[in-house]
Amino acid sequence: MRIIGGALREPLAPRTWRELLYSLASLPLAVLGMLFVLLSAVLGLLSAGIVLFPLLPLFLTQIRGLAKLQRGLALGLLRLRVDEPPRRPRGPGVLGFLTHHLADPSTWRAVGYCTLRFPLGLGEFLLGFAWWGYGLSLLLRPVLAPLQAALSVRPGPVTDGRSVGGWFAVSAVGLLMLLAWPWVQRGPVLADRWLMARLLGPSATSLRLAQLTETREHAVNEAAATLRRIERDLHDGAQARLIALGMRLGRAETRLGKGDTELALELVRASREETKEIVQELRELVRSIHPPALDAGLEPALTTLAARSALPTTVRAELDRRPAASVETMLYFATAELLTNAAKHSGAGAVAVTLLGAGAGEGLRLLVTDDGRGGAVLSGAGSGLRGLAERVRTVDGQMSVDSPPGGPTTVQIEMGSR
């Protein structure tokens, strides 16, 4: 009964009427799109690269406009979001203009869509709006037939040679057509949705290219920030302390020249202690660039991190072979940051670090789980996890967070998953 009730309600559903409006607009858009495709093809054949060739981008621009309109209708009436595909920047001069318009893959995919859209749009119109209109006219035939006879110039019998029962039989056929109309209409609409997503939206290649461009920009910014940090640490830290050390040694030299041996020895001892602190500071700086613990491999480095963690931390690693150096460094610093976050913000009592998969990066997974209060989110302005996720993407990785209120929190980093 539920299925029957749903079938009876479907002709009144908002989705059905939005698809009806979409099918009504399908025919003129399909004809207009096919017209631009034919004009572009004829113009391309006749121009032969001479006089009319520069006009070809004009028609291709109209096709892109139709594609944009189609995406807007799909969003408004079908609730289907199809993102506009990215385009390459336009180069200088006439050659750049022509290349920008004629060598754009998304434009030619739109041409292909408009070509296929012509028979599909015709089918949408016939099986959508035309089916609904004809079914409605049959349903209302017992009312429309007497009215038509009354308005006729040559009055005739109301039934026009048919019995009243015959008209109601026609009305029953119209009712059945209206009940079947949503499902008949939905067939070509579903085909159109499938086609739009593949021809009017961004391709997998363009999405990957945009992602790589964003990742490269972030990697460059990250490298520049790291260099500025190292320069600041050297300038404000080690360099300043080395200058002070030189001045102290100079004072010791002066005191020795004046015969004040006791004060000179005191200055030398202080300089020696200062030297040890400077060396330690430089080691910390080097460790922030490339941790020496990674020289022995990622698993020993993670074990060292676990030993230094403020929370009890266990490490389990199952690798087929050693990862690439860039992957090792990223996973090391990611683990260090996650352990620090867990100690500061989670209220956890213990943390588990798990590293699984092929060391080369194929299916490599790092999981850091704590038993804290949960509620960690990956998005949001100023989120440390968001910044970490962006750094993970620079080595072609993905990061996800599972942190329900009350915990536990699991942060997963995957490498080679695309």
Buried (B, 14 or more C-beta within 10 A) or exposed (E): EEEEEEEEEBBEEEBBBBBBBBBBBBBEBBBBBBBBBBBBBEBBEEBEEEEBBBBBBEBBEBBBEBBBBBBEBBEEBBEBEBEEBEBEEEEEEEEEBBBBBBEBEBBBBBBBBBBBBBEBBBBBBBBBBBBBEBBBEBBEBBEEBBEEBEEEEEEEEBBEEBEEEBBEBBBEBBBEBBBBBBEBBBEBBEBBBEBBBBBBBBBEEBBEBEEEEEBEEBBEEBEEEEEEEBEEBBEEBBEEBBEEBEEBBEBBEEBBEEEBEEBBEEBBEBBEEBBEEBEEBBEEBEEBEEBEBBEEBBBBBBBBBBEEBEBEBEBEBEBEEEBBEEBBBBBBBBBBBBBBBBBEBBEBEBBBBBBEBBBBBEEBBBBBBBBBBBEBEBEEEEBBBBEBBBBBBBBBBBBEBBBEEEBBBBBBBBBBBE
